[in-house]
Amino acid sequence: MAAARVFIHGLESTSQGTKGVYFRESYPGMIIEDYTGSLEERMAKLEAILAGKDELILVGSSYGGLMAAIYACRHPERVLRLILLAPAINLDEFIPYTSHTLTIPVYLYHGDQDDVVPPNEVRPVAEAVFSDLRYHLVEDDHSLHNTFPALPWEGLLQD
């Protein structure tokens, strides 16, 4: 069975944003939905969408990175890999999950000029929670405008 690829957009974005459009065009079977409301509402929708699915590869951007990380902490046996793009795991909502140790591979890309989610607040949390972390601080902004298209998506999203 092939892995289920999932993209989770950020707080003020939608599935029609740059990243969502890229994934929809490049990976037609990828699960790409819109999330609105509180974190609880967004997580309830994500849980419903992923119910019964295993071998997940989750890609989360900003607030979607927070959602992906929470989901993986709740269901580590169902997630093959996490790809986090400037994940908002520095928010208080992630504190209950910082006692977890997640052993799945986690690829984290963060722009050194990110003024929305500070890399210096995210990295220590990521290093504490993700034991198999591949951290990449890149020359870019929060949206990773320059870096995103050049990331090795074929390798990151392979089964």
FITOR-298004 format. One record per residue: x, y, z of N, C-alpha, C, O in turn. Coordinates in steps of 0.2 Angstrom, whole numbers, plus 5000, padded with zeros to 4 digits. Layout:
// FITOR-298004
XYZXYZXYZXYZ ...
***
This chain:
// FITOR-298004
500449945000500050005000500450065000500950075004 500350114996500750174995500550225001500050225004 501050265003500950305008500450365006500350375000 500150385011499650445010500050505012500250515017 500050545007500350615007499850665009499350665006 500050705014499550755017499950825017500450825020 499550875015499850945016499350985020498750985019 499651015025499251055030499451125030500051145031 499051175027499251245026499251285033499051255038 499551345033499651385039498951415041498451415038 499051455046498451495049498051535045497451525044 498351575041498051625037498051605029497851645025 498251545028498251525021497651475020497251465024 497651445014497151395012497451345007498051345006 497051295005497351245001497451274994497751244990 497251334993497351364986498051414986498151444982 498351414992498951454992499551424988499451364985 500051454988500651434983500851364984500951324980 500951344991501151274992500551224991500751174988 499951234992499451194991499351184983499251124981 499451234979499351234972499951184969499851144965 500551204972501151164970501051084971501151044966 500851064977500750994979500150964975500150914972 499651004974499050984970499250964963499050914960 499651004960499850994953500450944952500450904948 500850944957501450894957501250824960501550774958 500850824964500650754968499850754968499550764973 499550734962498850734962498450694967497850714969 498750644970498450604975498450634982498250604987 498850684983498950714990498350734993497950764989 498250724999497650755003497850825005498250845009 497450875002497550945003496850975005496350975000 496750995011496051015013496151095016496751115017 495551125017495551185020495451175027494951135029 495751215032495651215039495551285041495851335040 494951285045494751355048494551345055494551285058 494551395059494251395066494851385071495451405069 494651365077495151355082495651295081495451255076 496151295084496551235084496251165085496351125081 495751165090495351115091494951095085494851035083 494651145082494251125076494651105070494451055067 495151135069495651115064495851045065495951005060 496051025071496350955073495750905072495850855070 495150925074494550875073494450865066494350805064 494550915062494450895055495050855052494850805048 495650865054496250825052496150755054496250715050 495950745061495850685063495350645059495350585058 494750675057494250645053494450625046494350575044 494850675043495150655037495550595036495550555032 495950595042496550545042496250475045496650435046 495650475048495450415051495450355047495250355041 495750305050495850245046496450235041496550185038 496850295041497450295036498050285040498150305045 498550245037499150235040499650255035499550275029 500350245036500850265032500850335029500850345023 500750375034500650445032501250485032501750475036 501350525027501850575026501550645027501150665022 501650675032501350745033501850805032502350805034 501550845028501950915026501550965030500950975028 501851005034501451055038501851125037502451125039 501451175035501751235035501551285040500951295041 502051315044501851365049501351335054501551285058 500751355055500251335059500051255057499851215062 500051245051499951175049500551135051500451075052 501151155052501751125055501551105062501751045065 501251155066501051135073500551075073500551035077 500051085068499551035068499850965066499650915069 500250965061500650905059501050875065500950805066 501350915069501750885074501350865080501450805083 500750895081500250865086500050805084499950755088 499850795078499550735075500050675076499850625078 500650695074501150645074501350625081501450565083 501250665086501350655093500750605096500850565100 500150625093499650585095499550515092499350465095 499850505086499850445082500450425079500550415073 501050415083501650405080501650345076502050335071 501250295077501250225074500950235067501050195062 500650295065500350295059500650345054500550355048 501250375057501550425053502250405051502650375055 502450405044503050375042503650435043504150425044 503350495041503850555041503450615042502950625040 503850665044503550735045504050785041504650775042 503750825037504150875034503850945036503250955035 504150985040503951045044504251105041504851105040 503851155038504051215035503951265040503351285041 504451295043504351355048503751335053503351375054 503851275056503251255060503151295067503651315070 502551315068502351355074502351315081501851315085 502851275082502851225088503151265094503251235099 503251335093503451375098502851405102502951435107 502251385100501651415103501451375109501651315109 501151405113500951365120500551305118500551255122 500151305113499751245111500151185110499851125111 500851185109501251125108501551105115501851055115 501551145120501851125127501651065129502051025131 500951045129500750975131501150915128501150865130 501450925122501750875118502550875118502850835116 502750925122503450935123503750875127504350865128 503350845131503650785135503650725131503950675133 503450725124503450665120504150665117504550715116 504350605115504950595110504750555104504550505105 504750595099504550565092505150535089505650575087 505150475087505650445084505650435076506150415073 505150455073505050455066505550515063505650555066 505750505056506150555053505750615053505150625050 506050675055505750745054506250785050506850795052 505950815045506350865041506050935042505550945041 506550975045506251045047506651095043507251095043 506251135039506551195035506351255038505751265039 506751305040506551365043507051425040507651415039 506651475038507051535035507351575041507051585046 508051595040508351635045508151705046508251735050 507751725041507451795041506651785043506251835041 506451735046505751725048505551775053505851765059 505151815052504851865057504151845060503851885064 503951785058503251765060503351715066503051715071 503751665064503951605069504651605069505051585065 504951635075505651645076506051575076505851535080 506551565072506851505072507251485078507251425080 507451535082507851525088507351505094507551475099 506651505093506151485098505951405096505751365100 506051395089505751325087506351275087506151215089 506951295086507451245086507551205092507551145092 507551235098507651195104507051155105507151095108 506451175104505851125105505951065100505851015102 506051085094506151025089506750975091506650915091 507251005093507850955096507650915102507850865103 507150945106506950905112506450855110506450805114 506050865106505450825104505650775099505350715099 505950795094506150745088506850715088507350755087 506850655090507450615090507850605084508450595084 507450605078507750595072507650655067507250655062 507950715070507850775067508350795061508950785063 508150815056508550845050508350915050507950935046 508750965053508551035054508951075048509551065048 508651115045508951155040508751225041508151245039 509251265043509051345043509351365036509951365035 508851395033509051415026508951495025508651525029 509251525020509251595019508551615016508551605010 508051625020507451635017506951675022507151685028 506351685020505851715025505351665028505551605027 504851685031504351635034504051595029503951535030 503851615023503551575018503951535014503751495010 504651545015505151505011505051505004505151465000 504951575002504851584995505351554990505251524985 505951574992506551554988506751474989506851444984 506651444995506851384996506351324994506551274991 505651344995505151294994505151254987505151194987 505251294982505151254975505851214974505751164970 506351224978506951194976507051134981507551094981 506651124986506751074991506651004987506350994982 507050954989507050884986506350844987506350794991 505850874985505150844986505150774984504750734988 505450754978505350684976505650634982505350584983 506150654985506450614990506050614997505950565000 505850674998505550685005504850655005504650625010 504550644999503850624999503850544996503250524995 504450514995504350444993504150404998504250415004 503850344997503650295001504150265006504050225010 
***
